[in-house]
Amino acid sequence: MQGEFDAEILADRTIEVLAVAAGQVMWIWAGTHSLDLIQALAFRIRERGAFWALRLTIEPLLRRIGQEVPASYLALIPEHELRWLADIDAVIEIRDQAGGVGDVPLARARAMAAEWIALIDEASRRGCRRVSVLNPTPALAHAYGMSLADLREVCERAVNIDYRALDRCQERVRSRLAETREVHVTSSLGTDLRLRVDQRPVHVDQDSIPRGEVYVAPHEDSANGIAVIDRAFIGRNPVERLQLTFVRGRVVDVRAPDDGGVDSFWELMSASDGDKDVIAEFGIGLNPGITEAVGETMLDEKIGGSVHIAIGMNESFGGRNRSNLHLDLVMRHPTVGLDGSQIIADGTLAPDIPGGLEEVE
């Protein structure tokens, strides 16, 4: 199991996705938990006649900045790095620790997100490719209360699938969604949500490891009804059966069996800005190797046969919301209709989808 996710193998897979060519410039964004992977990637990039740069995250430093730097400075934008993107062909963003900065007040932590948001927005504007890589580190396992062996086993199942079959499946779902005006999602937990996706670009997941989703930015005023999230993660805190009520695209009511979960949601809303409570995304998970939510978005939103919605920012993939928040929320075992034609029934993909989940495994 350890060998499946050593740095050399993960670096090889990343370089294959990028098809790195001589003269290109790759910008690696990573934390100190991934020094071995950074080295493996940098070597392979230079081996191909390309170049690399590094944006390194140091957790203790981030924590100190979050706690001690004057509040007026926390949301400053690194204009010099925005200019650097003019020379960058692709960004390799390595996920090696859970989101958020521990021991930093939530409002200050949200303000610190401004520089990352500005960078991904500028990369999108310039057409700079951005590849996300999940590196199952001890820090990530600890954050989600898992053993390192268990996390690596989950990641192995997610990565070791038939990618040609997955691509056929993703493309067929993308095509169906691109022809759709209204999406209707229901579930046995009480979900009954409608939203419009016509005239919005539909995206397939080609630039992440692991991959397996199709997603779109719905019309921001179109979501109406109730979404019941089996297990939401607000920060690192799980909230069972979080129920959101949408009216004309905006969250107007939140409920959960545990009042603490509702309080956590509204605390996050208070600490965020912009279109934080507006529908941002609808996605369908298609990776059959991922079967359970662990709290890591790069895995959970790709659970085969699941759907996810998000609230907050969506400008980078075809929407109009501006915010410093993008909160993904996964629904298991949904039934999904596209203009009345069922594509998922209780978490099972319709049999007319070529390269369906059974074939992908």
HELIX and SHEET records of a PDB file:
HELIX    1   1 GLN A    2  PHE A    5  5                                   4    
HELIX    2   2 ALA A    7  LEU A   18  1                                  12    
HELIX    3   3 THR A   32  SER A   34  5                                   3    
HELIX    4   4 LEU A   35  GLU A   47  1                                  13    
HELIX    5   5 GLU A   59  GLU A   68  1                                  10    
HELIX    6   6 ALA A   71  LEU A   74  1                                   4    
HELIX    7   7 GLU A   79  TRP A   84  1                                   6    
HELIX    8   8 LEU A   85  ASP A   87  5                                   3    
HELIX    9   9 LEU A  106  MET A  112  1                                   7    
HELIX   10  10 ALA A  114  ARG A  125  1                                  12    
HELIX   11  11 PRO A  138  ALA A  143  1                                   6    
HELIX   12  12 LEU A  148  VAL A  159  1                                  12    
HELIX   13  13 TYR A  163  ALA A  178  1                                  16    
HELIX   14  14 ASP A  259  ALA A  271  1                                  13    
HELIX   15  15 THR A  297  ASP A  300  1                                   4    
HELIX   16  16 GLU A  315  PHE A  317  5                                   3    
HELIX   17  17 LEU A  357  VAL A  360  1                                   4    
SHEET    1   A 5 PHE A  51  THR A  57  0                                        
SHEET    2   A 5 VAL A  25  GLY A  31  1                                        
SHEET    3   A 5 ALA A  90  ARG A  95  1                                        
SHEET    4   A 5 ARG A 129  LEU A 134  1                                        
SHEET    5   A 5 SER A 208  ILE A 209  1                                        
SHEET    1   B 8 ARG A 250  ARG A 255  0                                        
SHEET    2   B 8 ASN A 237  VAL A 247 -1                                        
SHEET    3   B 8 ASN A 224  ILE A 234 -1                                        
SHEET    4   B 8 ASP A 192  ARG A 196 -1                                        
SHEET    5   B 8 GLU A 182  THR A 186 -1                                        
SHEET    6   B 8 THR A 335  LEU A 338 -1                                        
SHEET    7   B 8 SER A 341  ALA A 345 -1                                        
SHEET    8   B 8 THR A 348  LEU A 349 -1                                        
SHEET    1   C 5 VAL A 202  VAL A 204  0                                        
SHEET    2   C 5 GLU A 213  VAL A 216 -1                                        
SHEET    3   C 5 ILE A 279  GLY A 285 -1                                        
SHEET    4   C 5 VAL A 307  GLY A 312 -1                                        
SHEET    5   C 5 HIS A 326  MET A 331 -1                                        
END                                                                             
